Amino acid sequence: MKEAYVTTCELENPHYKIEALRVYVYDNKFLIAENSILFLLDIPLFPYPVYFLNLTEDEFSPFSFSLAWDEDGGFITHQEYNLYVNDYLLSTKITTENKETIPQFSIYKKDDKNIKFSIDYEKNYIYLDLKNLKYNSNWVTNKTFFHVGYSPFYFEEYLNNGSYYKKFGLNFDLYSKGKMDINFYWDGNKSRINNSFSIINVKKDLSLAEFNIQNLSFNNSLEKSTFFTDDSTWTLYQSGNYSFSFKNKSFSTKFYGKVYNDTFSSNIRHTFSYPLSFENELVKVYAKYGFGANLYNAIVDKYYFNLGLYDIYELSGKLKFKVFDIEAKYELRENFRDESTNTEYNKLSSIVYVNTPNLNFSLKQGWDFLNERRLDDEISSKFSFIVLNGKIELESKATYDNEEKKLSPYDVSLSYVNKPFSLIYRLNTKYYVGEQQPIKELTHIFTFQKLKGKVVQSIEENYVKSAYINGTFSINNYKNTLELSYGRTSKEATPEVYCKYSLKNQENSLDLSYKTSTKMLTLGFNLKTIDPGISFYTTYDIKNERFNNLKATLSKSLHHWVFELSSEFEFNHDQVFNFDDVKKLSVLFYIKEFDDKFLGWDFKENSPNIGLF
């Protein structure tokens, strides 16, 4: 096309346009205008030898240029050059400000937009991320990280001022179920050879039964206080654990050891359990045998050898009826060798369950053969019913000391769950039977959508002790964000409060924050969907009863243009309002589609504010 113009303004006489002698559309992606001039209200303002316009959102324009004016930095220019090579984007950005040129060069992966290489002179940073090589460095803070790997080999180095470490080794992936790593580590003060191996959740169906490895890991570390070639003594650290099951048998072992000079120590803990069960409609029988071993072996000032062994037996039977169940349970633990006797037990208990659609009740009683005494009775109940599309549950638990003839306080919990409304509420308390004030404190815990909270309330002294609420919830397309913390050490103490709240709908927002430590209240709102748009923010000093600052903006749409009047005040509290209280007072005209194209004037600084393409 010849002698054409480009604009997004649909008026017959557009407010702005770029006129060009020649206009090309390249590959349906870019519009290129040669020998063009930007017109605002038919006034020629800025020439473009070549003007690029991206017609798609998938790719960046090959070239863009912007010019602005700032009172402190003077004229500011931004240049950006983009080039696509196969699946990569090569991007160069150059900013000139205060007679200083700041370049930035980056390489992106086209499909995921992840940076693969970047040099940023504003952040003093270089970054490289390749399949087998990672490198990043800040030449001001002298912090550098380097990692290179070609499976299974790798080398890693980290520098931070005077400290550093180097590590090289081998890393193996074991069929996505585990890994093994062997490496040598050196940081200038000590050298270390590490070896680690781990496997999780491996299942294998054998002809006899299923074999399942829940966890299997070993770690070895051989360390010297200096470099490994000198005569200093090695210290060996070993640790590991495994747990697996086979034919309903469960095995688990944990161990830790250390060898240093002429001393060593090791700890090994092993457990084994073998459960058996049978169940039908009337009866359920369960039995379990368990074995454990704790071994401590060491040479320090002398030789230590402690071997603790124990057996665990458990047998239970339950008779199941329509409304209630009866269960008898016997539990025994016998310790041998060096195992401490305070973990032994020998007890028989009976449990009665009452189960209805709305009520569950249980009473547990028993006898301690080891101490020849009755066990504490355990009483629990749960009452539940449906109301308002939600489920209400009332639970209570208590114990009765048969020796002291005393009932413990009831642990009481009242909960309400309404899944359609995304609401979960729970009230926890203790009920002291026979006391003048049976309820002393309440704890409220709730979740509403993504809002979570906890409130602790003293009933005995009639005040809120603490509260913490954080999260978001939405009502009728209004998004609410609330962060609240409240603390009070006593009823007479002054509470410490921090509150931050925001309400958003489309581009409109309301913000409020308050903190007792500063006695500052911040209030503001931003209304963009009305015309004229209004933005207002202020900070009020509650202690001194005065405003510290105020920001207000009025924006009026003029077709594709926006007229914006901005003001910002910082009051010096000299009892006189004058131009010294004004921090900023300006007017601005800009195009809606391109808010970085603007013309304006700052009355405070008495200077222009210009940004053009």
C-alpha positions as CSV (number, residue, x, y, z in Angstrom):
1,M,0.0,0.0,0.0
2,K,1.2,3.6,-0.8
3,E,0.4,6.8,1.1
4,A,-1.6,4.9,3.8
5,Y,-2.0,5.5,7.6
6,V,-2.4,3.2,10.6
7,T,-4.7,3.8,13.6
8,T,-7.0,2.1,16.0
9,C,-9.3,5.1,16.3
10,E,-12.6,4.4,14.4
11,L,-13.6,8.1,13.8
12,E,-13.7,9.5,10.3
13,N,-11.0,12.0,11.3
14,P,-9.0,9.9,13.8
15,H,-7.4,11.5,16.9
16,Y,-4.1,9.9,16.1
17,K,-2.5,8.0,13.2
18,I,0.8,7.1,11.6
19,E,1.0,8.1,8.0
20,A,3.5,6.4,5.8
21,L,4.6,6.4,2.2
22,R,4.6,2.6,2.0
23,V,2.9,0.0,4.2
24,Y,3.7,-3.7,4.1
25,V,2.0,-6.7,5.8
26,Y,4.6,-9.4,6.3
27,D,3.5,-13.1,6.7
28,N,0.2,-11.9,8.3
29,K,2.2,-11.3,11.5
30,F,3.7,-7.8,11.2
31,L,2.8,-4.4,9.7
32,I,5.8,-2.4,8.5
33,A,5.4,1.3,7.6
34,E,8.3,3.1,5.9
35,N,9.0,6.8,6.1
36,S,6.2,7.4,8.6
37,I,5.1,10.2,10.9
38,L,3.0,10.2,14.1
39,F,0.1,12.6,13.9
40,L,-1.8,13.7,17.0
41,L,-5.0,15.7,16.2
42,D,-3.5,16.2,12.7
43,I,-0.4,17.7,14.2
44,P,2.9,16.0,13.1
45,L,4.9,15.2,16.2
46,F,7.4,12.4,15.6
47,P,9.0,10.8,12.5
48,Y,9.6,7.1,12.1
49,P,12.0,5.9,9.4
50,V,10.5,2.4,9.9
51,Y,7.5,1.6,12.1
52,F,6.6,-2.0,13.2
53,L,3.2,-3.2,14.5
54,N,2.6,-6.7,15.7
55,L,-0.6,-8.2,14.4
56,T,-0.6,-11.3,16.6
57,E,-0.2,-11.9,20.3
58,D,2.1,-14.9,19.9
59,E,5.2,-13.1,18.9
60,F,6.9,-9.8,19.7
61,S,7.5,-7.0,17.2
62,P,10.9,-7.1,15.6
63,F,11.6,-3.5,16.7
64,S,10.1,-0.9,19.1
65,F,11.3,2.5,20.3
66,S,10.0,4.9,22.9
67,L,11.0,8.3,24.1
68,A,10.1,10.0,27.4
69,W,11.0,13.0,29.5
70,D,11.7,12.9,33.2
71,E,12.8,15.9,35.3
72,D,15.6,13.9,37.0
73,G,16.7,11.7,34.1
74,G,16.0,14.1,31.3
75,F,15.2,12.4,28.0
76,I,14.8,8.6,28.4
77,T,14.9,6.2,25.4
78,H,13.9,2.5,25.3
79,Q,14.9,0.3,22.3
80,E,13.9,-3.3,21.9
81,Y,15.0,-5.7,19.1
82,N,13.5,-9.2,18.8
83,L,14.6,-11.9,16.4
84,Y,13.1,-15.4,16.1
85,V,15.6,-18.2,15.3
86,N,13.9,-21.7,15.1
87,D,12.4,-22.2,18.5
88,Y,14.1,-19.4,20.3
89,L,13.6,-15.7,20.7
90,L,16.6,-13.4,20.8
91,S,15.7,-10.2,22.6
92,T,17.8,-7.0,23.1
93,K,16.7,-4.1,25.2
94,I,18.6,-0.8,25.5
95,T,17.7,2.0,27.9
96,T,19.4,5.4,28.0
97,E,18.9,7.5,31.1
98,N,21.1,10.2,32.8
99,K,23.6,9.8,30.0
100,E,24.0,6.1,30.9
101,T,23.2,3.3,28.5
102,I,21.9,0.1,30.2
103,P,21.7,-3.0,27.8
104,Q,19.9,-6.3,28.4
105,F,20.2,-9.3,26.2
106,S,18.1,-12.5,26.6
107,I,17.3,-15.7,24.9
108,Y,13.9,-17.3,25.4
109,K,12.4,-20.7,24.6
110,K,9.5,-19.8,22.2
111,D,7.0,-22.3,23.5
112,D,7.4,-21.9,27.3
113,K,8.8,-18.4,27.5
114,N,11.5,-19.6,30.0
115,I,14.8,-17.6,29.9
116,K,17.7,-19.7,28.7
117,F,20.3,-16.9,28.7
118,S,20.3,-13.4,29.9
119,I,22.8,-10.5,30.6
120,D,21.3,-7.7,32.6
121,Y,23.5,-4.6,33.3
122,E,20.8,-3.0,35.4
123,K,20.8,-6.0,37.9
124,N,24.5,-6.8,37.3
125,Y,23.5,-10.4,36.5
126,I,24.3,-13.1,34.0
127,Y,22.2,-16.2,33.7
128,L,22.4,-19.4,31.6
129,D,20.1,-22.4,31.8
130,L,20.8,-25.3,29.3
131,K,20.0,-29.0,29.4
132,N,23.4,-30.0,30.9
133,L,24.7,-26.6,32.1
134,K,23.5,-24.0,34.6
135,Y,25.3,-20.8,35.5
136,N,24.4,-17.6,37.2
137,S,26.6,-14.8,38.6
138,N,26.2,-11.3,40.0
139,W,29.5,-9.4,39.4
140,V,28.7,-6.8,42.2
141,T,27.9,-9.2,45.1
142,N,30.5,-11.7,43.8
143,K,28.0,-14.6,44.1
144,T,28.3,-17.4,41.5
145,F,26.8,-20.8,41.0
146,F,27.9,-23.2,38.3
147,H,26.6,-26.7,37.5
148,V,27.5,-29.0,34.6
149,G,26.2,-32.5,34.1
150,Y,26.2,-35.2,31.6
151,S,24.4,-38.2,33.0
152,P,25.5,-39.7,35.3
153,F,28.5,-37.3,35.9
154,Y,28.1,-33.8,37.3
155,F,30.3,-31.0,38.7
156,E,29.0,-28.1,40.9
157,E,30.7,-25.0,42.2
158,Y,29.4,-22.1,44.4
159,L,31.2,-18.9,45.2
160,N,30.1,-16.2,47.6
161,N,32.7,-13.6,48.4
162,G,35.3,-15.5,50.6
163,S,33.4,-18.7,50.9
164,Y,33.0,-21.5,48.3
165,Y,32.4,-25.2,47.7
166,K,33.2,-27.6,44.9
167,K,31.4,-30.9,44.3
168,F,31.7,-33.5,41.6
169,G,30.2,-36.9,41.4
170,L,27.7,-39.4,39.8
171,N,23.9,-39.3,40.0
172,F,21.7,-42.2,38.9
173,D,17.9,-42.3,38.5
174,L,16.5,-45.8,39.3
175,Y,13.3,-46.2,37.2
176,S,11.6,-43.2,38.8
177,K,11.4,-45.0,42.1
178,G,14.7,-44.0,43.5
179,K,18.1,-42.5,43.0
180,M,21.8,-42.9,44.0
181,D,24.4,-40.2,44.3
182,I,28.1,-40.4,44.9
183,N,30.1,-37.2,45.2
184,F,33.2,-35.5,46.5
185,Y,32.8,-32.2,48.4
186,W,35.5,-29.5,49.2
187,D,34.9,-26.1,50.7
188,G,38.4,-25.0,51.8
189,N,37.9,-26.2,55.4
190,K,36.9,-29.8,55.0
191,S,36.6,-32.5,52.4
192,R,33.9,-35.1,52.2
193,I,33.0,-38.1,50.2
194,N,29.3,-38.8,50.2
195,N,27.3,-41.7,49.0
196,S,23.5,-41.9,49.2
197,F,20.9,-44.4,47.9
198,S,17.1,-44.4,48.2
199,I,14.1,-46.3,46.9
200,I,10.4,-45.6,47.7
201,N,7.1,-47.4,47.1
202,V,8.3,-50.4,45.1
203,K,5.7,-53.2,44.7
204,K,6.3,-56.6,43.3
205,D,3.7,-59.4,43.0
206,L,5.4,-62.7,43.8
207,S,4.0,-66.2,43.5
208,L,3.5,-66.4,47.3
209,A,2.5,-62.9,48.2
210,E,3.0,-59.2,47.4
211,F,6.4,-57.7,48.3
212,N,6.3,-54.0,49.0
213,I,9.2,-51.7,49.8
214,Q,7.9,-48.5,51.5
215,N,11.3,-46.9,52.0
216,L,14.9,-47.9,51.6
217,S,17.8,-45.5,52.0
218,F,21.5,-45.5,53.0
219,N,23.8,-42.6,53.5
220,N,27.6,-42.7,54.0
221,S,29.8,-39.6,54.5
222,L,33.6,-39.8,54.9
223,E,34.9,-36.4,56.1
224,K,38.3,-34.8,56.8
225,S,38.9,-31.5,58.5
226,T,41.3,-30.5,55.7
227,F,42.0,-31.6,52.1
228,F,41.8,-35.4,51.6
229,T,45.5,-35.9,50.6
230,D,47.0,-34.7,54.0
231,D,47.5,-36.8,57.2
232,S,44.4,-35.6,59.1
233,T,42.0,-38.2,60.4
234,W,38.9,-39.3,58.5
235,T,35.5,-39.2,60.2
236,L,32.9,-41.7,58.9
237,Y,29.2,-41.0,59.3
238,Q,26.6,-43.7,58.4
239,S,22.9,-43.6,58.5
240,G,20.0,-45.4,56.9
241,N,16.6,-46.9,57.2
242,Y,14.3,-49.4,55.5
243,S,10.8,-50.5,55.8
244,F,9.1,-53.3,53.7
245,S,6.3,-55.8,54.0
246,F,6.0,-59.4,52.8
247,K,3.0,-61.7,53.3
248,N,1.5,-59.3,55.8
249,K,4.8,-59.1,57.7
250,S,6.2,-55.6,58.2
251,F,9.9,-54.9,58.8
252,S,11.5,-51.6,59.7
253,T,15.1,-50.7,60.7
254,K,16.9,-47.4,61.3
255,F,20.6,-47.0,62.1
256,Y,23.1,-44.3,62.6
257,G,26.9,-44.6,63.2
258,K,30.1,-42.5,63.5
259,V,33.8,-43.4,63.4
260,Y,36.3,-40.8,64.5
261,N,40.0,-41.3,65.4
262,D,40.0,-44.2,67.9
263,T,36.3,-43.9,68.8
264,F,33.1,-45.0,67.2
265,S,29.4,-45.2,68.0
266,S,26.3,-46.8,66.4
267,N,22.6,-46.9,67.0
268,I,20.3,-49.5,65.4
269,R,16.5,-49.7,65.9
270,H,14.6,-52.6,64.4
271,T,10.9,-53.5,64.5
272,F,8.9,-56.4,63.1
273,S,5.2,-57.0,63.1
274,Y,2.9,-59.8,61.9
275,P,-0.8,-59.1,62.0
276,L,-3.6,-61.6,61.5
277,S,-7.3,-60.9,61.1
278,F,-10.7,-62.5,60.5
279,E,-14.0,-60.8,59.9
280,N,-17.6,-61.6,59.0
281,E,-21.0,-60.0,59.6
282,L,-21.1,-61.0,63.3
283,V,-17.5,-61.1,64.6
284,K,-14.1,-59.6,64.0
285,V,-10.9,-61.1,65.3
286,Y,-7.5,-59.3,65.2
287,A,-4.1,-60.5,66.4
288,K,-0.6,-59.1,66.1
289,Y,2.9,-60.1,67.1
290,G,5.6,-57.5,67.2
291,F,9.3,-57.7,68.0
292,G,11.8,-54.8,68.5
293,A,15.5,-54.4,69.1
294,N,17.5,-51.3,70.1
295,L,21.3,-51.7,69.9
296,Y,23.8,-49.1,71.1
297,N,27.5,-50.0,70.4
298,A,30.3,-47.5,71.1
299,I,34.0,-47.0,72.1
300,V,34.5,-43.6,73.6
301,D,36.3,-43.5,77.0
302,K,35.4,-47.2,77.3
303,Y,33.4,-49.9,75.5
304,Y,29.6,-49.6,75.6
305,F,27.2,-52.3,74.5
306,N,23.5,-52.0,75.2
307,L,21.0,-54.4,73.6
308,G,17.3,-53.8,74.3
309,L,14.8,-56.4,73.1
310,Y,11.0,-56.5,73.4
311,D,8.0,-58.4,72.3
312,I,4.5,-57.0,71.7
313,Y,1.4,-59.1,71.7
314,E,-2.1,-57.9,70.8
315,L,-5.3,-59.8,70.6
316,S,-8.8,-58.4,70.1
317,G,-12.3,-59.7,69.3
318,K,-15.5,-57.7,68.5
319,L,-19.1,-58.9,68.4
320,K,-21.1,-56.8,66.0
321,F,-24.9,-56.3,66.6
322,K,-27.3,-54.1,64.8
323,V,-27.2,-51.2,67.3
324,F,-24.1,-51.8,69.4
325,D,-20.8,-53.7,69.4
326,I,-18.8,-55.2,72.2
327,E,-15.0,-55.5,71.9
328,A,-12.4,-57.1,74.2
329,K,-8.7,-56.3,73.8
330,Y,-5.6,-57.6,75.4
331,E,-2.2,-55.9,75.0
332,L,1.2,-57.0,76.3
333,R,4.7,-55.7,75.9
334,E,7.7,-57.5,77.6
335,N,11.2,-56.0,77.6
336,F,14.4,-58.0,77.8
337,R,18.1,-57.3,78.3
338,D,18.9,-53.6,78.5
339,E,15.5,-52.3,77.4
340,S,14.0,-49.9,79.9
341,T,11.1,-51.3,81.9
342,N,9.1,-48.0,81.9
343,T,7.7,-48.9,78.4
344,E,6.2,-52.3,79.5
345,Y,2.5,-52.8,79.7
346,N,0.1,-55.7,80.4
347,K,-3.6,-54.7,80.2
348,L,-7.0,-56.0,79.3
349,S,-9.8,-53.7,78.2
350,S,-13.4,-53.9,77.1
351,I,-15.2,-51.4,74.9
352,V,-18.9,-51.0,74.3
353,Y,-20.0,-49.1,71.2
354,V,-23.5,-47.8,70.5
355,N,-24.0,-46.8,66.9
356,T,-27.1,-45.2,65.4
357,P,-27.5,-42.9,62.4
358,N,-27.3,-39.8,64.6
359,L,-25.5,-41.0,67.8
360,N,-22.2,-42.8,68.4
361,F,-21.2,-43.7,72.0
362,S,-18.3,-45.7,73.5
363,L,-17.2,-46.6,77.0
364,K,-13.8,-48.2,77.6
365,Q,-12.9,-49.9,80.8
366,G,-9.9,-52.1,81.7
367,W,-7.4,-53.6,84.1
368,D,-3.7,-53.0,84.4
369,F,-2.1,-56.3,85.4
370,L,1.4,-54.8,85.7
371,N,0.4,-52.2,88.3
372,E,-2.6,-54.1,89.6
373,R,-5.1,-51.3,89.2
374,R,-8.1,-50.4,87.2
375,L,-7.4,-48.4,84.1
376,D,-9.0,-45.0,83.7
377,D,-12.4,-45.2,82.1
378,E,-12.7,-43.5,78.7
379,I,-16.0,-42.0,77.6
380,S,-16.7,-40.6,74.2
381,S,-19.9,-39.6,72.3
382,K,-20.8,-38.0,68.9
383,F,-24.1,-36.6,67.9
384,S,-24.7,-35.6,64.3
385,F,-27.6,-34.3,62.1
386,I,-28.2,-32.5,58.9
387,V,-29.4,-28.9,58.8
388,L,-29.4,-26.1,56.1
389,N,-27.5,-28.4,53.6
390,G,-24.8,-28.9,56.2
391,K,-23.8,-31.4,58.8
392,I,-23.6,-30.5,62.5
393,E,-21.5,-32.8,64.8
394,L,-21.2,-32.5,68.6
395,E,-18.4,-34.6,70.1
396,S,-17.2,-35.1,73.7
397,K,-14.4,-37.1,75.3
398,A,-13.5,-37.5,79.0
399,T,-11.7,-39.9,81.3
400,Y,-12.6,-41.1,84.8
401,D,-9.7,-41.8,87.3
402,N,-10.9,-44.8,89.3
403,E,-8.3,-44.3,92.0
404,E,-8.9,-40.6,92.6
405,K,-12.6,-41.0,91.9
406,K,-12.4,-37.9,89.7
407,L,-13.8,-37.1,86.3
408,S,-11.5,-35.1,83.9
409,P,-12.8,-32.1,82.0
410,Y,-14.8,-33.0,78.9
411,D,-13.1,-32.2,75.6
412,V,-16.0,-30.8,73.6
413,S,-16.1,-30.1,69.9
414,L,-19.0,-28.6,67.9
415,S,-18.6,-28.5,64.1
416,Y,-20.6,-27.4,61.1
417,V,-19.7,-28.4,57.5
418,N,-21.5,-27.0,54.6
419,K,-19.8,-28.1,51.4
420,P,-22.0,-26.3,48.9
421,F,-21.3,-23.0,50.7
422,S,-17.5,-23.9,51.2
423,L,-17.9,-23.4,54.9
424,I,-16.2,-25.4,57.8
425,Y,-16.6,-24.2,61.4
426,R,-15.4,-25.9,64.6
427,L,-15.7,-24.8,68.2
428,N,-13.4,-26.5,70.8
429,T,-13.6,-26.1,74.5
430,K,-13.3,-28.0,77.8
431,Y,-16.3,-28.5,80.1
432,Y,-15.4,-28.7,83.8
433,V,-18.1,-30.7,85.5
434,G,-19.3,-29.4,88.9
435,E,-17.4,-26.0,88.7
436,Q,-19.2,-22.7,89.0
437,Q,-17.7,-21.7,85.6
438,P,-17.8,-24.9,83.7
439,I,-16.6,-23.3,80.4
440,K,-13.6,-21.1,80.7
441,E,-12.3,-20.7,77.1
442,L,-13.6,-21.2,73.6
443,T,-11.5,-21.7,70.4
444,H,-13.2,-20.9,67.1
445,I,-11.7,-22.4,63.9
446,F,-13.2,-21.7,60.5
447,T,-12.6,-22.0,56.8
448,F,-14.7,-20.1,54.2
449,Q,-13.6,-20.7,50.6
450,K,-9.9,-19.7,50.8
451,L,-10.2,-17.7,54.1
452,K,-9.0,-19.4,57.3
453,G,-9.2,-18.1,60.8
454,K,-8.8,-18.9,64.5
455,V,-10.2,-17.0,67.4
456,V,-9.5,-17.7,71.1
457,Q,-12.1,-16.3,73.5
458,S,-12.0,-16.2,77.3
459,I,-15.4,-16.9,78.8
460,E,-14.1,-16.7,82.4
461,E,-12.8,-13.1,82.0
462,N,-15.1,-12.1,79.1
463,Y,-12.6,-10.9,76.4
464,V,-11.0,-12.1,73.1
465,K,-7.4,-13.3,73.7
466,S,-6.2,-13.7,70.2
467,A,-7.4,-13.9,66.6
468,Y,-5.8,-14.6,63.3
469,I,-7.6,-14.5,59.9
470,N,-5.9,-14.8,56.5
471,G,-7.1,-15.6,52.9
472,T,-9.6,-14.7,50.3
473,F,-13.3,-15.2,49.5
474,S,-15.7,-14.0,46.8
475,I,-19.3,-13.0,46.9
476,N,-21.2,-11.9,43.8
477,N,-18.0,-11.4,41.8
478,Y,-16.5,-9.3,44.5
479,K,-13.1,-10.7,45.7
480,N,-12.3,-10.0,49.4
481,T,-8.8,-10.3,50.8
482,L,-8.4,-10.1,54.5
483,E,-5.4,-10.4,56.8
484,L,-6.0,-9.8,60.5
485,S,-4.0,-10.5,63.6
486,Y,-5.2,-9.6,67.1
487,G,-3.5,-10.3,70.4
488,R,-4.2,-9.4,74.0
489,T,-2.2,-10.6,77.0
490,S,-4.9,-9.7,79.5
491,K,-8.3,-8.2,79.8
492,E,-6.8,-4.9,80.9
493,A,-4.0,-4.8,78.3
494,T,-4.2,-2.8,75.1
495,P,-4.7,-5.2,72.2
496,E,-2.2,-5.3,69.3
497,V,-4.0,-5.2,66.0
498,Y,-2.9,-5.4,62.4
499,C,-5.6,-5.4,59.7
500,K,-5.4,-5.3,55.9
501,Y,-8.5,-5.6,53.8
502,S,-9.1,-5.2,50.0
503,L,-12.2,-5.5,47.9
504,K,-12.0,-5.9,44.1
505,N,-14.5,-6.1,41.3
506,Q,-13.2,-5.9,37.7
507,E,-10.8,-2.9,37.7
508,N,-12.4,-1.3,40.8
509,S,-10.8,-1.7,44.3
510,L,-11.1,-0.7,47.9
511,D,-8.2,-0.9,50.3
512,L,-8.0,-0.5,54.1
513,S,-5.2,-1.1,56.5
514,Y,-4.5,-0.3,60.2
515,K,-1.8,-1.1,62.7
516,T,-1.9,-0.2,66.4
517,S,1.9,0.0,66.8
518,T,2.0,3.0,64.4
519,K,-1.6,4.2,65.0
520,M,-1.8,4.7,61.2
521,L,-5.0,4.1,59.1
522,T,-4.6,3.8,55.4
523,L,-7.7,4.1,53.2
524,G,-8.1,4.2,49.4
525,F,-10.2,3.3,46.5
526,N,-9.8,3.1,42.7
527,L,-12.8,3.3,40.4
528,K,-11.8,2.7,36.8
529,T,-15.1,1.4,35.3
530,I,-16.9,4.7,35.7
531,D,-16.2,7.9,33.7
532,P,-14.6,10.0,35.0
533,G,-12.5,7.5,36.9
534,I,-11.4,8.4,40.5
535,S,-8.5,7.2,42.5
536,F,-8.0,8.3,46.1
537,Y,-5.6,7.2,48.8
538,T,-4.7,8.7,52.2
539,T,-2.9,8.0,55.5
540,Y,-4.5,9.2,58.7
541,D,-2.5,9.6,62.0
542,I,-5.0,8.5,64.6
543,K,-2.8,9.4,67.6
544,N,-2.3,13.0,66.4
545,E,-5.6,13.3,64.6
546,R,-4.2,14.5,61.3
547,F,-3.7,13.4,57.7
548,N,-0.1,12.7,56.7
549,N,-0.5,12.4,52.9
550,L,-3.1,12.2,50.2
551,K,-3.1,11.0,46.6
552,A,-6.0,11.7,44.2
553,T,-6.4,11.1,40.5
554,L,-9.2,12.1,38.2
555,S,-9.3,10.5,34.7
556,K,-11.8,11.4,31.9
557,S,-12.2,9.5,28.7
558,L,-12.2,11.6,25.5
559,H,-12.9,8.9,22.9
560,H,-9.5,7.1,22.4
561,W,-7.8,9.7,24.6
562,V,-7.7,10.0,28.4
563,F,-7.3,13.2,30.3
564,E,-5.7,12.6,33.7
565,L,-5.4,15.1,36.6
566,S,-3.1,13.8,39.4
567,S,-2.3,15.3,42.7
568,E,-0.1,14.2,45.6
569,F,0.2,15.9,49.0
570,E,2.6,15.4,51.9
571,F,1.5,17.7,54.7
572,N,4.2,19.4,56.8
573,H,1.7,20.2,59.6
574,D,2.6,23.9,59.9
575,Q,-1.1,24.7,60.3
576,V,-1.0,26.4,56.8
577,F,-1.9,24.6,53.6
578,N,0.2,26.0,50.7
579,F,2.2,24.9,47.7
580,D,4.9,23.4,50.1
581,D,2.4,20.7,50.9
582,V,2.1,19.7,47.3
583,K,4.4,16.9,46.2
584,K,2.9,16.5,42.7
585,L,0.3,18.3,40.6
586,S,0.1,17.3,36.9
587,V,-2.1,16.8,33.9
588,L,-1.6,14.1,31.3
589,F,-3.1,13.1,28.0
590,Y,-2.5,9.6,26.7
591,I,-4.1,7.1,24.2
592,K,-6.0,4.2,25.8
593,E,-4.5,1.5,23.7
594,F,-1.0,2.8,24.3
595,D,-0.6,4.4,27.7
596,D,3.1,5.0,27.2
597,K,2.2,7.5,24.5
598,F,1.5,10.6,26.5
599,L,1.8,14.4,26.7
600,G,1.6,16.3,30.0
601,W,2.8,19.0,32.3
602,D,4.0,18.8,36.0
603,F,2.9,22.1,37.7
604,K,5.0,21.4,40.8
605,E,8.2,21.0,38.9
606,N,7.0,23.4,36.1
607,S,8.3,20.9,33.5
608,P,6.8,18.8,30.6
609,N,6.1,15.1,30.8
610,I,6.5,13.5,27.4
611,G,6.4,9.9,26.1
612,L,6.2,9.1,22.4
613,F,6.8,6.3,20.0
